[in-house]
Amino acid sequence: MLYILSGQDDFSLTQALEAIKREIGDQAVLAGSITTLDGTQVTLNQLRPVCETLPFLAGKRLVIIKGLLERFEVKGRPSRQPKTTRTSQPDEYKSLGDYISKVPDSTVVVLLDGRIASNNPLFKALAGKAVVKSFPLLKEAQLRQWLRKRVAEEGGSMSPQAVDLLAKLVGSNLWVIASEITKLVLFTSGRRIEEDDVKALVSHTQQANVFAMVDAIVEFQAELAEQLLQRLLQSGTAPAFLLVMLSRQVQMIARAKELGKQRKPATEIQSRLGLPSEFALRKTLEQAGRYSLARLRGVYQQLLETDLSIKTGKYGDELALNILVAELCQRGKTDVTHPRRGRN
């Protein structure tokens, strides 16, 4: 039996692999008959004895091969493999494909890979002989549907507003969402999870509040920006950490602006900036559209001056942050980019 599990959603991919293990038989017995191979390095001579060894006690042997299909991705696509990946010989996929499609009935082979192109030669050779399952990152309606299902499986329920907020804050990382759902279900103890519960508990909320504060600063809404600053401080956020978060966001805005001028696609900008979710990407791009580079340089200089005033003891950290936010909301109004004008 042959399975091909591929995609960027490694949470769902891992769940599918666990389901295959359960189908094969008792997990305690199967454990002694599981072999995991590095597909970026494995050769036919290494694969053959593993697949042809009879299972120990279990009815089937499970052979898991990671990254074998990606090894044969057509050149020209960005490589996901580490530099240690061996160089495949021309037509090597044929010998591997011929053997994998004919392994003994006592062996179940599972190929685990990331995103695979339809013109991958090994995939094309094996797809018609395998159970193929693809796991792309979930987005929008699919993500929210998965989230509601996961909450129900955990024995809880969630309001539509809470579902939307959690999806926006965390994005498509199902490992993080699953962890946050477990915490929320325990926190609410049987009652429905509401939007306020997500705001109170989810770790990404601090980042969301920083985005909101930066938005207020960009729009020169001094009162709102100061309220958001106090909320962050009262929630236990250390002033030094908050200054770092503000500086980091200003750097992100500047980098996003430069990449946007280079006409880089949004997915590439998210990857290059290391942003964890679509929410973080969207907010950073929105903020980049509102700032001129001259304004960004001025803001960053004020952040450095604030840091210096704290370290030299000129001001206490909370007072220094309050002064900073007040000044950012009052200075340089003529330097900020108007959203409709699109100044650079």
N, C-alpha and C positions, 0 to 999 in steps of 0.2 A: 504494500500500500504506500502511496506517495502523496504527500501534502505540500503545497506551496503557500506559505503565509508571508505576505509582504505588505509594506506600507509604513507611514511615518507615525501612526498611532500605535506605539509599542505597548501601551496598556492593553488595548483590545487584542493585539497580537499575542501577548503573553497569556491572556485569558483563554484564547482559542487553543494555544498549546496545552494548557492545563486540562482543557476539555478533552483533547485527544488522549492525553495520558489516562484520564478516567475511563474513557471508552475501551482502552486496551486491557485494563484489568486493575487488580488490587495494587494500590500505590506502594505499599510496603514491599510487595514481591517484585514489582516492576523496577524498583530503585536499583537493583543489582544488574539490570539489563538495559540501562540507558547509557549511551555514549554521545558526547557532544564534540563536534569537530569544527575547526576553524576553516571555513570554506575559502578564505582568501589564500590559504596555503596548501590545503589537502591535495594529494595526488591520487590517481586511480589505484596505484599499488598500496597506498595507505587505506583507502576506502574499502577495497575488496575484502580483506580479512575481517574488518569490523562488521560489515554487513552479513558476512557468511558464517560468523560465529553463532552457534545456537544459543538461544536465550537461557539464562540460568533460572530455573524454577518457573518463571513466567511463561505464558503462552506465546508472547511476542517479544522481540528485541526492538528498542526504539533508538534510532540514530538521528540526531539533530545536527544539521549542518548550517552554520551561520555565515552569511555573506558570500555564498557560492555564486548565486546569480549575479550579484553586483560586480563580481570579478570579471564578468563577460559583458558588461555594459558597453555599448557602442562608443568608440572614442569620440570625443568632442563634447560629451556631457561632463560637468564638473564631477570629479572623482570623490567618493565618500570614503574610500579606503585609506588606511594609514600607509605611510611611506614604506612599511615593511612588506606590503602586499607583493607576492611573487608575480612575475610577468608570465602570463599565460601564453602557451605556444599556439600558433595558428591551428584552428580546427580541434583544439584540445577539448572544447565543449562537446564535440561529437562523441568521443570515447567515453567521457563522463556521462553524457546524456544517455547513450546506449546502455551503459551498465546500470545507472540508477533506475531506469525504466524497467529493468529486468531483475531486480534484487529478489532473493528468496521470499516466499510467502511468509516466512517466520519473522521477517524484518519490516518494520514501518519506518520510512524515511520522511523527515520533515525538513524542508528548506525554509530557513528564516532569513528574510532580507528587508531592506528599506524599500524606497520607491523604485520600481522596476519599469523600464520602458517596454512598450509592446514589441519593439524590434530587437529585444535582447535575444541572441541566438539560442542560448541554453533554455531560456523560458519558452521560446517558440517550439523547441524540440520536446519539451516535457509537458507543456500546458494541457495537451489533449489526453495525457495519460495520468493526470494528477487531479486531486481535489484542490482547486485554487480559491484562495480567499484573500481579498485585498482590504487593507485597513487604512484608508486615508484619514487625515485629521478631520474631526467633526467640527462643523461650523453652523452658526445660526440655529435654524429649527431643529436640525439633527442633534446638535449639542444639547439643546434644551430638553429634547425628548429623552436623550440618554440620562441627563441629570435627574429628571423626574423619576425615571425608572430606577436609577440607583438609590435615590432617597427611599422609594417604596421598598426596595430590597433590604434596606437597612432598618425597615420598620417605622419609617417616618412619613411625614407629608410636608409640602412646601407651597407657599403662596406663589402665584405667578410673578409678583414683583420680586420676591426673594430669588426665584429661579433666574430671572433676567439679570439681577445684580451680580449673583455668583458667577454666571457665565461671562459677564463683562469684565469682572475683576480678575478672574483666573485664566480665561481663554480656553484653548483646546488641550491643555495639559491634563489628561484624565487622571494621572497619578495624583496630582495636587488636588483636583476636584474631589476624588474619592476620599482623600484624607480629610479635606475640609467638611465633607458631608458627614463622615463618621463623628467628627467633633461637634457638628451642629445638632445631629440627632441626640447625642449624649447630653448636650447642653440644654436642649428644649424638653427632654424627659417626657416624650409622648405627645406634647402639644404641637401644633403646626409651626413650622419654621417660617418666621416672618422676615421682612427686609431689615428690620432693626437688629435681628439676631445675626444676620450676615455682616452688617456694619460693625457690630460689637466684637465678632469673633474671628472673621476671616483675616488672615495675615496680610493680604494684599490691600486692605483698606487704607493703611497708612499711605501707601503709594498713591491711591486714588485721591486722598485728601491733599497730598502734595501737588498733584495735578490741578486740583481745584484751586489751591492757593496760588499756584503759578498763573492760572487763568485769571484770577482776580487781580493779580499784580499787572498782567498784560493789559487788562481793561481799566487799570487805575481805580479799582474799587477798593479803596483803603479800608473801609469798615469791614467788608466781607473778608478781605485778606487777613486782617488782624483777628477776626473771629475764628477763622480756620487755623491760624497759628496757635491761638489759645487752646483750641480743641485738641490739637496735636500735643501740646505741652501737657495739658491736663490728663491726656490718655496715657502719659508715661513716656512719651518720646523724649529722649535726651536731646538737649539743645545742640550739642556738638554733632550728634547723628543727624539732626534735622538740617543743620547747615551743610553737611556733606550731601544729603539728599537734594537740597536745593542746588548746590553747585553741580552735582551730577546731572540734574535735569537741564540746567542751562547748557552744559556741554553737549548733552543729547540733542537739544534743540539746534545748536550750532552745527553739529555734524549732520543732522537730518536736513538742514537747510542746504548745506553744501552738496549732499547726495541728491537732493531734489533738483538742484541746479544742473547736476550732471545727468538728469533724467533717468535715474535708477528706478526700477520698479519697486513697489511698496514691499514686496516679499524680500527683496534683496536688502532694502534699508532695515527691515526688522531683523534680518539675520546678522547684518554687519554691526548693528547697534546692540545686539544681544537682548532685544526687548522680549519679555516673557509672554505677551499676549497681544491680540489684535486691539484690545482696549488701549494698552500702553502705546502701541504704534499710532493709532488714530489720534490720541491726545497729543503726542509729540509732534506729529505732522501738522495738526491744527495750530499748535503753539509756534512752530517754525514759520508758518504762514503769516503770523501776526508780528513777528519781530524782524527788524532790520539787523544786519550784521553789526552796524555801528552801535545800535542799542544793546545787542548781546555783549559786545566788548565792554560797554559801560557797566552793565549789570554784573558781569564777572569781576570787574575791578572793585565794585562795591562789596561783593562777597569776600574778596581777598582782604579788603580793609576791615570788614567786620571780624573776620577770623583773627586778624592781627590785634584788633582792639580787645578781643577776649583773651588772647594769649598773653598780652602785655598787662592785663589787669585794668585797662582803662574803663571798661564796662563789664558788668556781670553778663553771663551768656544770654539769659532771657531778655534782659534790657537791650543788649546789642541786637538781638534778633528783632525785637519790636521796633527799634530805630531803623533797622535795615528795611523791613517791610514798609514802614511809613515812608521812607525816602524813595523806595522803588516805585511806590504808587503816586508820587508827586513829581519826580524828576523826569526830564527827557520826553515829555509828552509829544513833542514834535518829531522825535526820533523813531517812535514806534511805527511799524508798518500797519497801515489800515487794511483790514481784510479785503476790501473791495478794490483797493488800488494795487495790491500785490507788489509793493516795493521790495527790492532785494538789497 
